[in-house]
C-alpha cells in the first residue's frame, strides 16, 4: 500500500505544482503590468512594481490552490487511467473507497496548506502590498465619502446614561496604513442623540491601549441644554495633539479600512463581534468569515470531484479533454463560490449555508458521478 500511495501522491503533487506554477506565472504577469501604471510617481520604480506583484502571489496561491488541486489531480488520474496503470492498481486490490480515502488524505494536506497560506502568509503580504501601493498613490482609496466607523462609550460612575453615555461616529478621509490616517472627523452624541463633541484632526494614529493620537486638532464642545439655559456657550479650541480614548483598536480599524483578503479568520470573527456590539449589520462579514473558514475544505471536495475521471476509459477521450473539463469545473466552482455570498446576502440566507453551498453542491456532484461510474462502468 505504501508503494501505491507513493506512486499516486507523487504524480498528483507534481501535477498540482505544475498547474499552480502556470497559473501564478500568468497572474504575476497581469499584476506586474497593472503596476507599471504607477512607475515614475512618488519615487515608484520598476523594483517596486516587481516587489508589489510578488507580494500578491501568496493571495493568488490561496485563491487558486483548490482549482490547481482539481486540475492537477484530474491530469494525474487521467494519465494513470490512459496508461492502464490505474486498471492494474484496481486489479491489485485498490477498491473505489480505498482510492477515495487515499485522495481524501492528500486533500486534507492541501487543505491545511491552504489554511496556513490564507490565514498567515497572504494577510501579511497583502498588508505590505497595500502599504507599498499607498506610498506610491498617496494613501489608500476609501471612496469619495471616506470610511465610517462606530464606537460606544459607557457612562462612568456618578453620571447618568443620558449625560455620560456616548455614541461615536468616526469618518476617515484617507488611510496611509492600517493605523495611520488623515482627515479624521469624530462626532460624539449623548444618550439622547444630541451632538456633544465634534473633533477634526489632520492626522491620527492608533496607539497602544485603545488610545488614538490626534494631531492638528480642532475641537467643538456643545453644552447640555441645562448648561445652555444657564448661559454656557459653545466652546472651541485648537490643539497640537490630543489623546482620544477609544475601543477602536488597530485590528478593528484595519478590518474596516483594508480589504477582506488582508484579514485572517480570527480577525474576521473579531470584527464581526465588534459590529454586533455596535448594533451594525454583520451578515456580510459573517458570510466572509464562514467562507474563509470553509474554503480550505474545498481541496478535499476537488479531490473527490477528480477521482471519477480515473474510471473513465481512455477511449472516451484523451487526457486533454479531461483536463479541459477540469478547468471548466474549476471556473464554475469559482463563479458559484463568489455568487453564493452575494445571493446569500440578498436573500438573507444563514451565513454558514451561503458559504458552504458551493462545496456541498460539488461534493454531491462528485459522489453521484463516482457512485455511477463504479457501479455501471
N, C-alpha and C positions, 0 to 999 in steps of 0.2 A: 504493500500500500504506500510505503514511503516513496518508492520509485515512481508510482503513478502520480502521487501528489507533486513530486519534484518536476516531472515531465509537464503536467498541466500548468502548474503555477509558474514555471519558468517561461513558457510560451505566452501566458496571459500577461505577466508582469512586463515582459519586454514589449509586447504589443501595446499595452496601455501607455508605457513610457514613450514609445514612438508616436502614438496618436496625440498624447498630451504635448509633446515637444513640437509637433507640427502645428497644432492649434495655438500654442503660446507664441511661436515664431510669428504667426500671422497677426495675432493681437498686439504683440510688441511692435511690429512694423506700423500698424494702424495708430497706436498710441504715440509712437515717435513722430510720425507725420503730423499728427494733431498738435504736438508740442512745438513743431517748427514755427508755428504762427507767432509764438511768444519770444522767439530768439531775437536778441537785439534790444529788448525792452528791459529797463531797470537792471542792466547787467546780466540778463538771462542769456546764457551761451549754449552752444551745442552740447557741451558736457552736462549742463543742467537738464537739457532735453533727454539725453541718454539716461541720466540718473532717474528722472521722473518716470520714464517708461519702464525702467527696471523696478521701481518701487511699486508699480501697478501689477507686476507679474504675480505675486502671491494671491492677490484678489482674483485674478483670472484662473489661477490653479484651483482655488476653492470653487469657483463657479463651473469650471469645465471638467473637474475630476469625475463626477458621475457619468458625464457623456463620454469621456475618454475610456472609462471602465466599460461602458456598454459597447462602444465600437471596437475597442481592443479585445474584449472577450469574444465578441461575435467573430472577429477575424481569426483569433486563435482557435476557437472551437470549430469554425467552418473549415479551416485549413486541416485540422486533425480529422474531420469527417471526410474531406476530399481525398486525403491520402490513406483512408481506411484505418488510420491509427485508432480513432475513437471506436470503430467497429470491433477492432481487436481487443481494446480495453473492455468493451461491453461483453464480449465473449469470455474474457478472462475473469468476469465477476463484478465489473463496475456497473451496478444497477442504477436506475434512474434516481432513486432517493439518495443513494450514496454519492452520486455525482452532484446532486443538488446540495448536499451537506458540504462537500469539498468546496464548491464555489461560494457558498454562504460564508464559510470560514475565511476565505480570502477577501470576500466582500466586506466582512467585519474589519479586517485590517485596513482596507481602503477607506472605510467609514471613519475609523479612528484617525487616519491621516488627514481626512477632510476636516474633521472637527478641530484638530490641532492647528492646521493652517488657517481655518476660518475664524477661530477664537483667539489665537495668539499672534500668529505671524501677519496675516492680512490686515487686522486692525492697526497694528503698529506701523506697518509700511504705508498704509493708506493715510494715516495722520501725517507721516513725514512727507508724503506726496502732496497733501493739502497745504502743509506749511511751505513747501518749496513753491507750489503754484501761487500761494498768497503773496510770497515775497516778490514774485515776478509781476503780479497783477495788482499789487497794492491792497490786498485783502481778500477775504472770502466773500463771494457774492451772496447776499442774503435777500435779494429781491428789492423792489422799489420801496417797499414799506418796512424793510428790515425784518428782524425776528423778534417774536414776543415770548416772554417767559412770565410765569406767575409764581408768586410766593405768598406765604401767610405767616403772620407773626401773632402769637397769642398774647393776651393781656398779662401783665406782670402782677405781682401781689399788691393789693391796695388799689388796683384800677378796675373800673367797670369794663364789661365786654365792649360796650359801645365806644368807650374812650380809649382803652388800651389795645384792643384788637386791631390788627392792620391786614388789609388785603392789598397786595402789591402787584403791580404790573410793570414789567421791565421791557423796554424796547431797545434793541441793539441795531445800529445802522450798518456797522461793518465789523468784521472779526478778522484780526490779524493771525490768530491761532485759537485753540480751544479756550485758553484762559486770558487772552489779551484782546480787548475790544475798543472800538472807537464810536463816538456818537451815542452815548448811553443816556437814556431818559428813564427815570424811575418815578412812578406815581403811587403814592400811598393813600389808601382810603380807610376811613374808620369803620367801626361796626355798623354804622347807619348808612354807609355808602357815600359819605361826604369826602371830597378830596381834601387831605390834610397837608400833604407834603409833595412837592414836585422838585426833583433833582435832575439837573443836566450836567453831564461830565464829558469833557472832550476825550478822555481816555479812562479805561478801567481795567483792572487786573484782579482775577480771582485768587485770593491769598489762602493761607492755611487757616484752619479752624472756622471756615464759613464766613470769612470777612473779606469784603471787596475793598480794594484800594482805588479810590476815585481821584482823578487829577483835573485841575482847572474846572472847579465845581461852581455852579450857580444853584442856590437852594432857596425855595419859596416855602414858607410855612403859614398855613391858614389857621386862624384862631377858631376855637369852638364857638358855637352860637352864643353860649353864655358869656364867653370872654369878649366876643364881638359886641354884644349888647352893653358890656361894661366899658367899651371904648378901646379895646385891643385892636390893633391894626395888623395887616399883612406884613410879615417880616421877610425881608430879602437879605441874603448875604452871599458874598463871593469868597471861596476858599481855594487855596492852592492844592490842598489834599483833604480827603475825607475818608475815614474808615467806616464803611457801611456794613453792619451785621446782616447776614442773610443765610438761609438754609440752602441756597442755590450753590452747591459745590461745583468744583471744576468738572467732575464727571457728568453732572446734570447739564451744565452749560454746554459741554462738548456734545452730549447727546442731542441737545436742541439745535445746535448750530452746524454740526457735521453730519454727513450722510450716514445712513444705516450701516453701510459697509465698513465704517470705521469703528463700529461698536461690537463688543463681544456679547455672548448670550447673557451673561450675568449683568452687564451694563444695560442691556435692553430691558431686563426684568426690573432693575433698579429704577430706570427712567419711567417705566410703566407704573411702578408703585408711586413714584413722585407725582405723575399725572393724576393718578387716582386720589392721592391725598389732597390735591388742589382742585378736585371736582372737575377735571378736564376729561375730554374724550380719550379713551385708552384703547379702543378696539383696533385701530391701525397698528399701534405698537405691540399689542398682544398678538396680532397675526404675524407681525415681523418676528416677534420672539419665538413663536412656535415654528415658523418656517426655518429660522436659524437653528433651533434645537433639533428639528426632524430632518433637515436637509442631508446630513451625513448618511442617514439610513437609506438614502436613495441609491447609494453604491450597492447595497445588498439587493435592492429591487432591480437594479440594472443587471446584476449578475444573474438573477433568476430569469430576467427577460432575455438574456443572451443564450441561456442553456438550450432552449428548443432548437436553435439554429444548428446544434451539433447533431440533431436527429433528422435533419433534412438531408436526403440523399444528394450526392454531388451532381447527379444528372438533372436535378430540378433547378439548377442554376449554379454558376461559378461563385467563387469567393467574393468577387467584386460586387455581384448583385446583392449578396447578403450584407456586405459592408455598407452598401448604399442604403439598404433597408434599415440598418442600424443607425446610420446618420439621420434618416428621416424620423425614426423613432426618438432619437435624442433631441432633435429640433422640436418635435411635437411635445415632448416632455417639458422642455424649457418654456415653450409657449403656454402650455396648460398650467405650469407652476407659477408663471407670472400672472396669468389671467385669474387664477383661483383667488389670489389675495385681493384683487380689485373687485371681483364678483362677490366674494365673502364680505367685503366692506360695504358694498352697495346693498346687499341683501340681508345684512346684519346676521350672518352665519356665526355659529360658535367658532371662536378663533382657531382652536386646535383642529376642528373639522375642515375649515378653509385651508389650513396649512398642510394637512395630511392627505387631502383628497387626491391630488395628482399621484402621489406614491401608492396610495391604496388602489386607485384605478389601474395603474400599470402593473402592480403586483397581481391583481386579479387577472389581468390580461395574460401575464406570463404564466401563471399557474394553469389557466384554462388551456393555453396553447401547449404547455408542457404535458398536461394530462392527456390531451387529444393525440399528440404525437406519440407518446409512449404506448397508448392503447391501440391506435389504428395504423401507425407507421412502423 
